[in-house]
């Protein structure tokens, strides 16, 4: 007899689970850090060496493993400690429904998680929302940020620019819909919004994100706010690698020049035949570029 996801949710919430049943979880469960603010952050901790912290994007069923399962094992194998977090409100991390979710809250929780884990200095790597959190973290805690890796990050355009993007319009349409979310609807959205080649949206990825969505509450997406950080990019002094797909349908292209011109010590890689998920669509290229940046700067 297999355990249902109601048991998985109870397990993750620290509630009793039916005896003699192991929770069936959609993605691997790792460790939990108890934060100074009282919440818990889930993270995978793989490999040994200097720390690389992976921060995923937003959306239904998003989590660290789903975003980076094709990347962190290879980077860990090459001598790096990969800390793959579920941001507050996502994955197996706590999902408070009585708070708002501004960028500063995500940054606060990542900082407190690293303090709890005992990481004083690290490379931070993030896509989309995770990229905005990386930038916000580097601005708030520059001494902890050794390097940054960004993939089409949020936080460098204004809201009207985002709303004009076709993928973002699809996201808001999906969030406003009263129809139940099915694997078919989620897969169609991922293909429309995130990739060039539909083959990069694997059924297994869709399935795990649909199951993780059952553990979420709507508060995070309803109250998520990210300021435009363009005017502060010059304050980031550590080395930064940015990768941006040339077929991006979520993030406005004006972010490309803002990052390229705004960062004092940045390197920009524009990836053709690539949408929002460069780490998934062009996994081998992404891994090579990140490892070269980690090893050689």
C-alpha positions as a printed Julia matrix, in Angstrom:
297×3 Matrix{Float64}:
   0.0    0.0     0.0
   1.45   3.36   -0.97
   1.1    6.41    1.22
  -0.87   9.36   -0.11
   0.37  12.91   -0.28
  -1.83  13.81    2.66
   0.63  11.73    4.69
   3.58  13.44    3.02
   2.12  16.82    3.93
   1.57  15.72    7.52
   5.11  14.41    7.68
   6.57  17.67    6.41
   4.43  19.68    8.83
   5.63  17.6    11.77
   2.2   16.01   12.29
   1.52  12.33   12.96
   1.66   9.99    9.98
  -0.28   6.74    9.78
   1.82   4.0    11.4
   4.02   1.7     9.34
   3.83   3.98    6.3
   6.79   5.87    4.9
   5.77   9.16    3.28
   6.0    9.12   -0.5
   7.61  12.44   -1.36
   7.76  13.89   -4.88
  11.4   15.06   -4.63
  14.26  14.13   -2.29
  14.06  15.33    1.3
  17.29  16.6     2.82
  17.88  18.77    5.88
  16.03  21.52    7.74
  17.45  24.71    9.22
  15.5   26.41   12.0
  15.7   30.16   11.46
  16.0   32.94   14.02
  12.53  34.14   12.93
  11.05  30.75   13.87
  10.48  29.31   10.38
  12.17  26.26    8.86
  13.99  26.1     5.54
  14.52  22.83    3.7
  17.77  22.27    1.8
  19.82  19.57    0.14
  23.5   19.5     1.05
  25.64  17.63   -1.47
  29.41  17.51   -1.89
  32.36  19.0    -0.07
  34.34  22.16   -0.66
  33.49  25.85   -1.0
  29.76  26.48   -0.72
  27.49  27.2    -3.71
  23.92  28.13   -2.7
  21.22  27.39   -5.31
  18.02  29.5    -5.23
  15.12  28.55   -7.5
  12.48  30.62   -9.27
   8.83  31.05   -8.31
   5.63  29.44   -9.55
   3.44  26.49   -8.71
   5.36  23.56   -7.31
   8.77  25.24   -7.59
  11.62  23.92   -5.47
  15.39  23.71   -5.5
  15.71  20.11   -6.67
  13.28  20.51   -9.59
  15.13  23.57  -10.88
  18.67  22.27  -10.46
  18.63  18.47  -10.44
  20.58  18.45  -13.71
  23.24  20.79  -12.33
  24.14  20.43   -8.67
  25.28  16.76   -8.81
  27.88  17.6   -11.48
  29.05  20.74   -9.66
  29.3   18.78   -6.39
  31.28  16.06   -8.16
  33.81  18.71   -9.24
  34.63  19.7    -5.66
  31.94  22.12   -4.48
  29.49  21.93   -1.61
  26.06  22.46   -3.17
  23.37  23.8    -0.83
  20.11  23.6    -2.76
  17.43  25.53   -0.86
  13.67  25.59   -1.06
  12.81  29.27   -0.62
  10.38  30.16    2.14
   6.87  29.44    0.83
   8.02  26.72   -1.57
   9.01  23.06   -1.65
   9.39  21.51    1.78
  10.17  24.81    3.53
   7.62  26.49    5.77
   4.78  28.29    4.01
   3.31  30.83    6.44
  -0.05  32.17    5.31
  -0.13  35.12    7.73
   2.8   37.09    6.27
   3.55  38.94    3.03
   6.38  37.86    0.76
   8.48  40.87   -0.31
  12.0   40.29   -1.6
  13.41  41.33    1.78
  11.63  38.4     3.47
  13.26  35.88    1.13
  16.67  37.51    1.71
  16.15  37.45    5.48
  15.28  33.75    5.44
  18.24  32.8     3.22
  20.61  34.74    5.5
  19.22  33.11    8.63
  19.39  29.67    6.99
  23.05  30.14    6.11
  23.74  31.34    9.65
  22.05  28.2    11.01
  23.97  25.95    8.63
  27.25  27.68    9.47
  28.08  29.13    6.04
  29.89  32.46    6.37
  30.85  32.99    2.71
  29.55  31.43   -0.49
  28.72  31.7    -4.16
  25.01  32.36   -4.67
  23.3   31.07   -7.81
  19.7   31.86   -8.72
  17.24  32.01  -11.59
  14.23  34.33  -11.96
  12.94  35.06   -8.43
  16.01  33.26   -7.09
  18.19  35.62   -9.11
  16.46  38.62   -7.54
  17.06  37.07   -4.11
  20.73  36.61   -5.01
  21.03  40.29   -5.94
  19.12  41.38   -2.83
  21.34  39.18   -0.66
  24.56  40.55   -2.18
  23.36  44.11   -1.53
  22.31  43.38    2.05
  25.23  41.09    3.0
  28.17  41.83    0.67
  30.76  40.23    2.94
  29.04  36.84    2.55
  28.76  36.93   -1.26
  31.95  35.63   -2.88
  30.48  35.32   -6.39
  27.04  35.46   -8.0
  25.52  33.44  -10.84
  22.29  34.85  -12.31
  19.93  33.35  -14.88
  17.45  35.91  -16.24
  16.96  37.36  -12.75
  13.99  39.34  -11.56
  14.48  42.72   -9.94
  15.85  44.71  -12.88
  12.65  45.83  -14.63
   9.39  47.51  -13.65
   6.06  45.72  -13.25
   4.53  46.96  -16.54
   7.54  45.54  -18.41
   6.99  42.13  -16.81
   3.26  42.19  -17.5
   3.94  42.83  -21.19
   5.89  39.57  -21.52
   3.86  36.71  -23.05
   5.03  34.08  -20.57
   4.24  36.32  -17.6
   0.78  36.99  -19.05
   0.25  33.2   -19.21
   1.33  32.89  -15.58
  -1.16  35.47  -14.36
  -3.88  33.88  -16.49
  -3.1   30.52  -14.9
  -3.15  31.99  -11.38
  -6.52  33.66  -11.99
  -8.13  30.53  -13.44
 -10.72  28.61  -11.44
 -10.02  25.4   -13.36
  -8.15  22.7   -11.46
  -4.46  22.44  -12.23
  -3.7   19.27  -14.13
  -0.41  17.89  -15.37
  -1.52  18.63  -18.94
  -2.26  22.3   -18.15
   1.01  22.73  -16.25
   3.02  21.12  -19.04
   1.4   23.35  -21.65
   2.25  26.42  -19.56
   5.88  25.37  -19.1
   6.24  24.82  -22.85
   4.64  28.19  -23.67
   6.51  30.21  -21.07
   9.85  28.61  -20.26
  11.46  26.7   -23.15
  12.1   26.69  -26.87
  12.16  22.91  -27.34
   9.12  21.18  -25.74
  11.23  18.06  -25.24
  12.93  19.88  -22.35
   9.71  19.76  -20.33
   9.9   16.2   -19.04
   6.78  14.47  -17.75
   8.64  13.63  -14.52
   9.34  17.33  -13.89
   5.69  18.24  -14.46
   4.53  15.41  -12.2
   6.76  16.36   -9.29
   5.81  20.03   -9.51
   2.12  19.17   -9.6
   2.55  17.12   -6.45
   4.59  19.82   -4.71
   1.9   22.35   -5.58
  -0.45  20.4    -3.3
   1.78  21.38   -0.36
   1.66  25.11   -1.2
  -0.75  27.8    -0.16
  -1.57  30.76   -2.43
  -0.2   33.44   -0.09
   3.31  33.52   -1.53
   2.22  34.19   -5.12
  -0.51  36.61   -4.04
   1.81  38.84   -2.01
   5.22  38.36   -3.72
   6.83  41.72   -4.53
  10.25  42.44   -6.01
  11.58  46.01   -6.3
  13.58  47.24   -9.27
  17.22  47.03   -8.1
  18.79  48.51  -11.25
  19.92  51.72   -9.56
  21.86  49.7    -6.95
  23.66  47.27   -9.24
  26.81  49.36   -9.03
  27.03  48.51   -5.34
  27.65  44.83   -6.17
  31.43  44.45   -6.32
  31.92  40.67   -6.36
  32.32  38.78   -9.68
  29.0   37.98  -11.39
  28.17  35.57  -14.21
  24.8   36.17  -15.92
  23.22  33.79  -18.43
  20.2   34.94  -20.44
  18.23  33.01  -23.05
  17.64  34.89  -26.29
  14.12  33.45  -26.56
  13.13  34.62  -23.07
   9.34  34.98  -22.62
   9.23  35.85  -18.9
  11.91  38.48  -18.25
  12.01  41.72  -20.29
  15.03  42.14  -22.57
  15.77  45.56  -21.05
  17.25  43.63  -18.13
  20.11  42.45  -20.31
  21.72  45.86  -20.79
  20.85  46.98  -17.27
  22.8   44.07  -15.82
  25.61  44.25  -18.39
  26.14  47.97  -17.8
  25.24  48.1   -14.12
  27.5   45.42  -12.68
  31.11  46.53  -12.23
  32.57  43.03  -12.32
  30.11  41.09  -14.45
  30.24  38.68  -17.37
  27.17  38.26  -19.6
  26.47  35.12  -21.67
  23.59  35.29  -24.17
  22.31  31.83  -25.07
  20.52  31.31  -28.42
  17.66  28.81  -28.8
  16.97  29.2   -25.09
  14.06  30.43  -23.01
  13.76  30.99  -19.27
  15.31  27.71  -18.1
  18.9   27.86  -19.35
  20.0   25.4   -16.63
  17.5   22.85  -18.01
  17.45  23.6   -21.77
  21.24  23.87  -22.06
  22.34  21.86  -19.06
  25.81  20.87  -20.31
  26.63  24.43  -21.39
  25.32  25.82  -18.12
  27.34  23.39  -16.04
  30.54  24.12  -18.02
  30.09  27.88  -17.76
  29.36  27.79  -14.04
  32.26  25.46  -13.27
  34.65  27.63  -15.29
  33.43  30.68  -13.4
  33.77  28.95  -10.03
  37.24  27.65  -10.81
  38.73  30.58  -12.74
  36.56  33.64  -12.04
